[in-house]
Amino acid sequence: MKLNTLQADAGSRKARKRLGCGIGTGHGKTGGRGHKGQKSRSGGSIRRGFEGGQMPLIQRLPKRGFTPMNKKVSQLVNVGQLTAFDAGTRLDAAALFAAGLTRNAVDPIKLLGTGDIAHKLELNVASASAAAIAKIEAAGGSVKLAEA
């Protein structure tokens, strides 16, 4: 076998069909586009969701509710997830992100009270539930709420 004798298997490579380029392409007079109509014209693409002039489904369905553009999305962390940290550790958004408990270190973090913790931690989060604050303080820790 030599590099200059290598070639693709028969039928594995096929030239694309050159549509709309006349009878010289080997696809007849209409070039594989059929007769007349929007799809036979140049530039005759149909956008997604177009239903031939009928009112599209997305416009026929009722619209409900309101989605605010600047909605605040909090990242949720449960008290039970904090057991992996050593006693006396100071935790903030960067530390929780580095530990893989949050998606990023920018969005505000809300501490929830699910789970138990036995050792002291110092937390700096945007918000926390009353149950979460009670559990952290019962273990000897503290929760500082930052303004988000």
N, C-alpha and C positions, 0 to 999 in steps of 0.2 A: 504494500500500500504506500502510495506517495501523496503528498499534499496536493500536487497538481492534478491528481486523478479523483479527488473527493468530489462528490456531488450529492445533492439532496435526493431522497427517495422519490420515485415516480409518483406524481399526484399530491405530494406534500406541499408544494408551493404553487399557488394559482394567481394569475394576474387579476386585479380587480376589474369589475365590469365598468367600462367608461360610458356612463350614461349621457345622452343628449349631445353626442359629438358626431352625429350624422351616420350615414350608411357605411362609412369606411371602418367602423368599429366592429363590424360583423354581427351587429345586433339588429339589423334591419333599419327601416326608415325612421321609426320612432325611438330607436336606441334603447329599448327595454322599458320605456316609460308609459306605454299604453297610448291611448288616444285622448286628447283634450283633457280638460279638468285642471284643478289647482296643482296636483302633484306632478303633472307633466311639464309645468312651466319652470323656467329658471327662477330661483328665489321663492319657489312655491312651497316652503316648509310650513307645517302647521304646528302652532305652539302647543305646549302641554296643557291639557284640560280643555282644548277647543272642541266643541261639539257640533260643528257645521252650522253655526249661527243660532242654534237653540241656546236658551239661557243655560249656562254651565251649572253643574251640580253645586259647586261651591257657592254660587250666587243664589241658588234656589233654597239652600238650607238656612234656617233661622239663625241669627247671631245672638248670643246671649252673653251677658256679663261684661266685664271690663278688665283689661290687663294693664296695670300702670307701667309706664316706661322705666321709671326709676325705683322699682320694687326692691326692697332690701331682702337679700337672701342670706339667712344665717346658716352656718355650718354647725351641726349638732354633735356634741361630745357628751357621753354619759359618764357619771362618776365611776362606774364599774370599770371603765376603760383606763382609768388613771392608776390602777394598781401596778402597772408595769414600771412606774417611776419610783425612784428611791425616795426615802423620807427626807423632808426638808427641801425638796427640789422646787425651784421657781419656774412656773410654766406660763408661757405666753403663746401667741399665735405662731411664732417661728418654731418654738420647741415642739408644739403639737403637730405642726406640719412635718418637721424633721422625723418625728416618731411615726408618721403615716396615719395619724388620726383625723386629719383634715385634708381637703382637696388642695388648698392653697393657704398662704400666710397673709392674704389681703382681706378676704371677706370676714365679716364679724363672726365671732364664735359664741354660741349659746351653750351653757352647761346645764345638762338635765340630770335629774336625780335617780335614774335607774342604776341599780347596783349598789355595792357597799365598798367602803374604803376604810382601812384601819390605821394608816399612817398619815403624818402631817405633810401637807403640800401648800404652797403659796401660788394661787392662780390669779392671772390677770386676763380677764375675758370681757367681751362686750356686754353680755347679759347672762343671767343665771336664774334658774327656778328657785323658789323658796326651799323646796325639799333638798336641792343640790347644795345650797348654801348651808343648810342645817347639818347635812352629813359631813361636809368638809370641816365646819367649825367644831362639830362633835369629835372629830378625829384630831383636833388641835391645830388645824390649818386655817388659812384665811382666803377670802375671795375678794379681789378688788375689781370693781366694775368700771371698765373704761368707756368713755363716751364714744360711740360709733357713729 
